[in-house]
């Protein structure tokens, strides 16, 4: 019984480490963010056009309708946009240019501009 518990604990710890490693690797280290990304002109329309169909009013786990909600979930959203855990949006991958805009906005501190 002890051997089984130790094995299960070992597997659990390995899974946690893999998930942490994936979360840390969502950022493109080569990405150059040469211009300021606007939340109201670029990020909010990106989210409204691609995410709020499922993620509004508490549906599908996240409410993504304003800066506060989007900012709080930005890293998980980027991970999903890149298909690290689950590809979002469900109807297909976003263009790389939009994913890069979103990533630059995060790197710039997720300003509410």
N, C-alpha and C positions, 0 to 999 in steps of 0.2 A: 504494500500500500504506500509506504514512504517513497519507494522508487518511482511509482506512478505519479505521485504529487510533485516530486522534484522534476520529473520529465515534463509534466504539464506546465510547471512554473518556468522552466527553461524555454519552452516553446512560446509561452506568453511574453517573456522578456525579449526574445528575439523578434517577435512581431512588433512589439512596442518600439524597439530600436529601428526596425525597418520603416515604420510609419514616421518616426521622428526624422530619419534621414531623408525620406521623401518630402516631408514638409519643408525642410531646410533647403532642398534642392529645387524649389519651384522657381527661383529667380535666375534669369539669364545673366550671367556675370559679364557677358560681352555687350549687353544692351546699352546703347548710348541714348540718353534722354537729353536731347539738345534744346527742346523747347518746353515751356511750362504747359502742363496738361490742365485744362479747365474742367472742373467737376460739372458745372451747369451746361457747358457747351459740348463736352465730349463724353464724359463718364456717365452722367445721368441718361442721356439719349441712348448710349450703348446698352445700359441696363434695362431701360424701358422697352427698347426694341427687341431684346433677346432674353430677358430674364423674368420680367414681371408678369408674363403670361401665366407662369406657374408660381412665381414667388411674390405674391402680394397678399395682404391680409392674413398672414400666418399660414398660407397654403404651402405645401411642399417643404416645410421645415424652416424656411427663412422668409422674412418680410424684407423686400429690397425696394423700398419706395422713396427713401430720402438719404441724405448724406450720412446721418448717424447709423442707420441700418447697414448701408453699403460699406461704410468705413469699418465698422465692427466686424464684418464678414469678408473683407477684401482678400485676405490671404487664402481663405478657403475657396473663394470664388475664382481666384487666379489658378489655384490647383485644379479646380474643375474645368476651367477654360482650357488648360493644358492637357487635360485628360489623365492626370496623375492617378487619381483614385476613381473618378467617374467622369466621363466627358459630359460637359454642359456647354451650351444648351442641348437638350435631348434630340433636337431635330438636325443636329450637325455641328461640326466645329466652326468656330468663329475664324475670320481671316486673321492671319498673323499680325497684321498692322493694328487691328483692334486690341488683340491680346497685349501687344507691346505698349499701346497707349495706356491700357489699364495697369500694366506693370510699372510703367514710368510714373503714373499718378501715385502708386503706392510708394515707390522709391522717393518721390518728392514730398512724402509725408502726408498723403491723402488730404490735400487742402480742400476747404469748402469755398471754392472760388467760382 
